[in-house]
Amino acid sequence: MRRPVPRAPYAARICNSWGLWPREGNWSVTAARRRRRTSLETIDKLNGQIRDFDRQIEGLSDKKSPQTGALRQVKGVGPLTALAYVLILEDPHRFRRSRTVAASLGLRPRRHESGDRAPELGITKAGDPLLRRLLVTSAHYLLGPFSPDSALKRWGLQGPRGVRSPARSASGSTLFRRGKGS
């Protein structure tokens, strides 16, 4: 019986596929170091630009939309998510109930009832895809292992009938409603 060949760690495999690690006979070790250094410098430069854009978005959300401060009190909701929520929904009073906000964003389960059957389907995905993605990402962070413990997190992990996965996908806007106290 043949023994399996141990695989290189993931990072090493990626670096090999990008040509950042030297292979025997291909090119010298110094060329590989130079390419690695250039790649790391590019990553550092991009990280700096991302930090600058984050600061600009945060300043814009504080200056133009003071309502975003209440939304950002929920752990996992950053300035981009709060600003998108305020700008896309515009007037929150046009919705009679907060559940209609979730329905307008496509965060409600689809229905296809037939006779006695009522299968559980995915979300409808109607409405703005950017805001829906941001809300679901915030819900994933809030319900994940890295967020601090809170009453909102405990409520979200409880979920409907004790099921965890629908709480993650379909309750992004519900977590928003409960988090901001409305």
N, C-alpha and C positions, 0 to 999 in steps of 0.2 A: 504494500500500500504506500502510495506517495504521500509525503508530508506536504501540506500546503506551504507555499512560499509566503513568508511574512510580508505584509504590505507596508509600504512607507507611510508615515503619518500624513494626514490630509494636506497640511501646509506644504510638506515636501513634494507631494504629488502635484499640487498646483504650481509650485515654483518650477518643477521640472517641465510641466506642460508649457509654461510661459518662457522657458529657456533661461531661468534665473539661477539654476544650479548647474554646475559643470558636469558634463558627461565625459566619460573617458574618450579621448581622441577628438572631441568636437572643437573645443577651444580652451583657452587657458583659464586658470582660476581667477586671475586678476580681471579678465573680461567679465566673468560672472559676478565678481564683487562690484564692479563698476555698474553693471546693469541693475543689480540689487539696490545699490545706493541711489541710483537715479530713480528707481521705482519708489523707494521709501521717501525720497524728497518730494516726488510728485504727490504721494499720498498725504504727506504733511501739509503741502501747499493747499490741496483740496480741502483738508480738514479745517484749515484756517479760514478759507472762503466760506465753508459751511457755517462755521461759528459766526462770521460776520453777517451772513444772511439771517441766521437765527436771531441775532441782536436787532437787526433791522425790522424783522417781523414782530418781535416783542415790543419794540418802540412804537411801531405803527399800530399794533393792537391796543397798547395802553393809551396812545394819543387820540386815535380816531374812534375807538369803540370802548368806552369804559365798562360796558357790560361784560366784556371778556374777563374781567377780574373775578367776577363771581363764578364763571365757568372754570377758571383755572385753579380754583380752590380744590377741585377734585383731583386727587393724585392720578397721574397718567394723562391728564389733559394739558397739553402745552399751548403756547400762544398760537400756533398754526391751526390746531383743531378748534380752539375757541373763536378765533377770528373767522374761520370758514363757517362755523355754526352761525355766528351772528350775521355775517354778510349774505349767506345763502338763504337763511330763513327770513331775513329782513324784519318784517313786523310779526312778532310772536302772537299778537292778539288776533291774527286772522285765523288761528286754530282755536276751535272751541275747547277741545280737551287736548292734553299732552299726548294722548295715544294717537291722535291723528297726525302728529308730527312724525312719529315712527312709521306710520303707514305711508305718508307722503315721501319718506326717504327709502322705502322698500325694505324696512326692517321688520316686516310682519311675515309670518309663514304663508306660503301659497296654499290655496285650497283646491281640491279636486274631489269633491264628495260624490259618491255614487252609491245609492242604496244604503246599505248598512255600513259601508266602508268609508272611513275618513282618514286616509293615509297622511302621515306627517311628511310634509314636503319642505324644501328649502325656502329661503326668504324670497320675496317677490323681485327684489332688485330694481324697483321702480325709483324714480327720483334721481338726485344728484349722486353720481358714483364716487366723486372725490370725498364728499362729506360722509357718505356711508362708509367708505374705507377708513377714514380718519376715526369715526366713532367706533367701528369694530376694533381697530387697532388699540384705541384707548381702553376699550372694554377688555381686550386680551391682556393688556398690561395690568389693569386694575385687578383682574381675577387671577393673574399669574403668580408665580412664587416670589417675584422680586418686589412686589408692591407692599407697602406697610399695611398692617392689619387695621381694618376699620369696619364700622357697622355696614357700610355700603358693600365692602368686599364680602363680608359674611352673608349678606342678603343675596348678592350675585352668585355666590358659590352654592347657595341653597337651591336656587333655580326653580323652575316649575316642576313640581312633583319630584324633586330631588335629582333631576337630570342636569348635568353640568354643561354639556356642549351647546344646547339651545340658548342657555343663559349667556354664553360668550357671543354667539353670532346675532341673535335676535333681540338682545336687550341693550344694545349700545345707547340708544336714546333714552331707554328707561333708566339706565345708570346715570345719565345726564340729569334727568328729571329729579331723581332721588338725591343726587349729589348736591344740587344747588338749592335743595330745600323746597321746591315747589310741588 
